Amino acid sequence: MNNDKIIELREKILKGIELAFEKLVKSKQKDDGEFVYSKDGKIYFVKANELAK
């Protein structure tokens, strides 16, 4: 593969990830759900509705 094809493929993959995340957030908002993540050893909870703001 040449560099142009690699860059194009990378952009398509990133766009797909972005669309999947948007779909996940919308789905969680319907259920009044929340996301859980860890940062520096601490666990955080974020309501999906807060992400839309």
C-alpha atoms as an extended CHARMM CRD file, in Angstrom:
* protein
*
        53  EXT
         1         1  MET       CA              0.0000000000        0.0000000000        0.0000000000  PROA      1               0.0000000000
         2         2  ASN       CA              1.1900000000        3.4790000000       -0.7370000000  PROA      2               0.0000000000
         3         3  ASN       CA              0.8990000000        6.4090000000        1.6720000000  PROA      3               0.0000000000
         4         4  ASP       CA             -2.2090000000        7.8640000000        0.0180000000  PROA      4               0.0000000000
         5         5  LYS       CA             -4.1390000000        4.6070000000        0.4050000000  PROA      5               0.0000000000
         6         6  ILE       CA             -3.0090000000        4.2420000000        4.0090000000  PROA      6               0.0000000000
         7         7  ILE       CA             -4.1340000000        7.7870000000        4.8350000000  PROA      7               0.0000000000
         8         8  GLU       CA             -7.4900000000        7.2110000000        3.1250000000  PROA      8               0.0000000000
         9         9  LEU       CA             -8.0340000000        3.9510000000        5.0020000000  PROA      9               0.0000000000
        10        10  ARG       CA             -7.0750000000        5.5830000000        8.3070000000  PROA      10              0.0000000000
        11        11  GLU       CA             -9.5920000000        8.3930000000        7.7310000000  PROA      11              0.0000000000
        12        12  LYS       CA            -12.3500000000        5.8900000000        6.9410000000  PROA      12              0.0000000000
        13        13  ILE       CA            -11.6090000000        3.8830000000       10.0820000000  PROA      13              0.0000000000
        14        14  LEU       CA            -11.6080000000        6.9990000000       12.2770000000  PROA      14              0.0000000000
        15        15  LYS       CA            -14.8960000000        8.1780000000       10.7440000000  PROA      15              0.0000000000
        16        16  GLY       CA            -16.4240000000        4.7420000000       11.4320000000  PROA      16              0.0000000000
        17        17  ILE       CA            -15.3070000000        4.8580000000       15.0580000000  PROA      17              0.0000000000
        18        18  GLU       CA            -16.7530000000        8.3510000000       15.4320000000  PROA      18              0.0000000000
        19        19  LEU       CA            -20.1230000000        7.2790000000       13.9770000000  PROA      19              0.0000000000
        20        20  ALA       CA            -20.2260000000        4.1980000000       16.2100000000  PROA      20              0.0000000000
        21        21  PHE       CA            -19.5560000000        6.3080000000       19.3060000000  PROA      21              0.0000000000
        22        22  GLU       CA            -22.2860000000        8.7950000000       18.3540000000  PROA      22              0.0000000000
        23        23  LYS       CA            -24.7150000000        5.9050000000       17.9300000000  PROA      23              0.0000000000
        24        24  LEU       CA            -23.6970000000        4.4860000000       21.3190000000  PROA      24              0.0000000000
        25        25  VAL       CA            -24.2190000000        7.8490000000       23.0550000000  PROA      25              0.0000000000
        26        26  LYS       CA            -27.6830000000        8.2480000000       21.4860000000  PROA      26              0.0000000000
        27        27  SER       CA            -28.6110000000        4.7400000000       22.5710000000  PROA      27              0.0000000000
        28        28  LYS       CA            -27.4400000000        5.3840000000       26.1360000000  PROA      28              0.0000000000
        29        29  GLN       CA            -29.3290000000        8.6990000000       26.2350000000  PROA      29              0.0000000000
        30        30  LYS       CA            -32.5910000000        6.9230000000       25.3990000000  PROA      30              0.0000000000
        31        31  ASP       CA            -32.0780000000        4.5700000000       28.3460000000  PROA      31              0.0000000000
        32        32  ASP       CA            -30.8360000000        7.3610000000       30.6500000000  PROA      32              0.0000000000
        33        33  GLY       CA            -27.6260000000        5.3660000000       30.8580000000  PROA      33              0.0000000000
        34        34  GLU       CA            -24.1400000000        6.3150000000       31.8800000000  PROA      34              0.0000000000
        35        35  PHE       CA            -20.5640000000        5.6750000000       30.8380000000  PROA      35              0.0000000000
        36        36  VAL       CA            -17.9090000000        4.4080000000       33.2040000000  PROA      36              0.0000000000
        37        37  TYR       CA            -14.2220000000        5.0520000000       32.7380000000  PROA      37              0.0000000000
        38        38  SER       CA            -11.0370000000        5.0150000000       34.7490000000  PROA      38              0.0000000000
        39        39  LYS       CA             -8.3980000000        7.7220000000       34.8880000000  PROA      39              0.0000000000
        40        40  ASP       CA             -5.3480000000        7.7230000000       37.1330000000  PROA      40              0.0000000000
        41        41  GLY       CA             -6.7470000000        4.8010000000       39.1060000000  PROA      41              0.0000000000
        42        42  LYS       CA            -10.0650000000        6.5150000000       39.8500000000  PROA      42              0.0000000000
        43        43  ILE       CA            -13.4160000000        5.3940000000       38.4760000000  PROA      43              0.0000000000
        44        44  TYR       CA            -15.7130000000        8.0120000000       36.9730000000  PROA      44              0.0000000000
        45        45  PHE       CA            -19.3790000000        7.8190000000       35.9820000000  PROA      45              0.0000000000
        46        46  VAL       CA            -20.7540000000       10.2010000000       33.3430000000  PROA      46              0.0000000000
        47        47  LYS       CA            -24.4020000000       10.3900000000       32.3450000000  PROA      47              0.0000000000
        48        48  ALA       CA            -24.8720000000       10.0830000000       28.5880000000  PROA      48              0.0000000000
        49        49  ASN       CA            -27.0320000000       13.2140000000       28.6330000000  PROA      49              0.0000000000
        50        50  GLU       CA            -24.0820000000       15.2350000000       29.9440000000  PROA      50              0.0000000000
        51        51  LEU       CA            -21.9760000000       14.2370000000       26.9420000000  PROA      51              0.0000000000
        52        52  ALA       CA            -24.4430000000       15.8660000000       24.5620000000  PROA      52              0.0000000000
        53        53  LYS       CA            -23.9080000000       19.2490000000       26.2060000000  PROA      53              0.0000000000
